[in-house]
Amino acid sequence: MRIGVLGTGNMAEALATHWVRAGHQVVIGGRDPHKAERLSARIGGGAKPAGLRAAADAGQVVLAALPFAAGVEVVRELRAVLAGKVLLDCSNPVGPGFRLLTEGGPSAAQRLAAAAPGAHVVKAFNLCHEDVWRMRPPVFDGRPLAVPVCGDDGTALVRVHELVRDVGCEPVAGGGLDRAGLLEATAALFIALWVGEGADAQAIAPPLAYAAGPRRQGFRPVSDPRGDR
């Protein structure tokens, strides 16, 4: 697969490194050509440096590894080049006090879709720190990390699911792009728990077998009056 990367930061490096190792053709695009050259050299494996437009033009899938504040502007400038391509958004619109910057409005992913209406936008890879994505692979207690993926185009989702597996993770269908805001809000909550409270966010959800309540396992709540009969 041909992958264009918009950005030269930590997320660009972490994900592109996996994809180069998996045999994909990766072009790193940046406004600063020296940063793109340095990152391509660090990644190795045939990764090539380019400008933003050239990277977008080169990819079947284009990763927008951009800060929330810059994403819409960059994507709008490239909208003609991005038409018909998969645009993968991994951004988190989280501001001071772990506040969701999009609160009351469209999600970051929906804003990219509006800026490039011909692109097939998919949201993924936004729930973890870049160092997690650098792991080879991200496996915890023997279980690969699950990555929720939101999007509306079937072909785009198939391609992103492949890229998730190439990172060593398991894709999870997260619904359409209208649910991308839920992923972004989840990231804001998790970051607040991890960084602000030092809490284990992974511990807040029960195992799947208990997700619908203990009756699913043949148990009754303590308050269930049938337990006294």
N, C-alpha and C positions, 0 to 999 in steps of 0.2 A: 504494500500500500504506500502511496505517496502522501507524506504528512508535512504540512507547513506549520510552523510554530511562530506565533506572533508574541514576541517578548523574549527577554534574555535573563529573566530572574530565576529564582529557586524552583518554582513549579515547572517552568519550561525545561530546566536542566533535569529535574528528577524524572519527569514523564518521558521526555525525549530519549533519555539514556536507555530506558527499558525498550522503547520502540526500535531504536537502532539495533540493540542486541537481538531483538526478535526478527530482524531482517528487513524492516521497513526503510524506505528512502526518506530521510528527514532533512528539511531545509529550515534553518534557524533564521528568523527575520527580526531585525531590530532597527530602530531609528539611528542608533549609534553603530556604525559598521564595525568598529573595533570590538565592541562588546559581543556582537554576533560572531565575529571571528574567534574571539577567545573562548566563547561557550562552545562553538563547534569543535574547536581543538580539544577541549576538555572531554566532550562527549565521545569524539573519535568515531570509528566505525563508518566513515564515509559521510557523516553529517556535514552539510554545507552551509556557509553563511550567506546571507542575502539581506536586502532591504525588506521592509514590511510587505510592500506590494508584490515583490518577486516571490516571497515565501507563500503568500496567499495564492498566487497564481500557480505555484508548483504543486500544491496539495490537493488530493481528493478530500482529505480531512484537514481542517485548519483548526489548530488549538489556539484559542484566545487566552493566553496566560498573561493577562494584563490586569493592572489595578482597576477596581470598579470605576474610579473617577475618569480613567482614560479609555475604557473599553468602547463606549458608544462612539466617541469621536473617531477612533481609529477604524472601527468597523464601518462607520458611515463613509469614510474616505475610500474604503475598499469595497463598497457594496457591489459595484459592477463586476469586480473580479471574483467575489464570493458567491455570485449567483449560481445555484445548482450544486454547491458544495456543502459538505457537512461542516458546521461551525460548532466546535466543542468548547463550551464555557465552563471554566473551573473556578470562577471568581467568587469572592464572598464580600457582599456589601455590608461590612460590619465596621462601625465607627467607634468613637470614644464611649466608654461605659458599656461596651459590647452591644451598642444599639444598632438595630437593623436600619440601614440608611434608606431602604426602599419602602419602609413602613407606610401603608396607605396608598401605595402605587404599584406599578408593574414590577416584577422581579428583574434582577440584573439580566437574566437570560432572555426574558421577554423584551427588554429594552434593546438587546442586541438584535433580536429578531425584527424589531421595528426599524432598526437602523439599516439592516440588510435584508429586506423582505424576500429576496430570492434565495437566501441561504436556508439550510435545514439545521436549525439550532438544537443542540442537545446539551443538557446539563449533567455533569458528572465530576467526580474527583474533587469535590469541594469540602468534604467533611473531615479531612485529616491534614495535619501539618506536613510540609514538604518532606521532612525527614522520614515520615512513614512511607511515603511514595518512593524514597530512595532504597528501602529495604529490598532484599533479593531472596525471596519475595516477602510481601507483608503477610506473615502468618503468625497467629497468636494462639497459643495452647493447641497447636496442631490444626487450627482452622483458618483457612484463607480469609482475608478481609473481604467483606461484602461491600459492593459499590452501587448505590442506587443511581439509576440512569433515567432521566426524564426527557421525552421528546415525542414528536408527532409523526415523523416520517419513518416508515418501516425499514427502508434500506439504510438510512442514517443510523438507526438504532442497532442494526446488525453489525455495522462497521465499528461503532463505539463499543459494543459488547466484545468484539474481537480485541480491541485495544485494551479493554479492562483485563481480559484474560492474559494478554501479553505482559501486563504488569505483575501477574501472579495472583490476581484477585478474582472474585466471582461477581458477575453483574447481576443486579436485581432490578426488575422492571418497576420503575417508580411512577409510571403513568405518563400523561401528556405533559407538554411544556407548561401548561397552566399550573402544574404542581411543582415547578422549579422553585417557586417562592417558599414552599414548605421545606425544601432542602436547605435553602439559604437561611431560613428562620431556625432550622435545626442546628446549623453551623453556629449561628449567633448564640444559641442556648448552650451548646456544647463548649464553645470557647469560654463563655462566662463561667461555666461550671469548672472547667479544667484550670483556667488561668485565674479567674476571680476568686473561686472558692476552694480550689485544690481538691475538688470532688471527682470521683470516678464516674464519668457520664455513662460508661458501659453498664454500670450496675443498676441503672434506673429502669431497665426493661426486664420483664421476666422471660424465661425460655419460651419458645414458640408454643410448646404444648400447653402452657398456662395462659397464653395471651387472651383467650376468650373466657377465662375464669376457671376456678378449680373443678367445676362440675364436669368439665371436659375430661377430667382424669378420674371420674367416679367419686369425687369427694364432695362434701357439702360444707358451706361456710358455717362457722361457729354460730352465727345468728340465725341460721335456717331452723325454723321451728320443727321441721320434720326430723331433725336429729334427736328430738326428745321422745319420739314415738317408738 
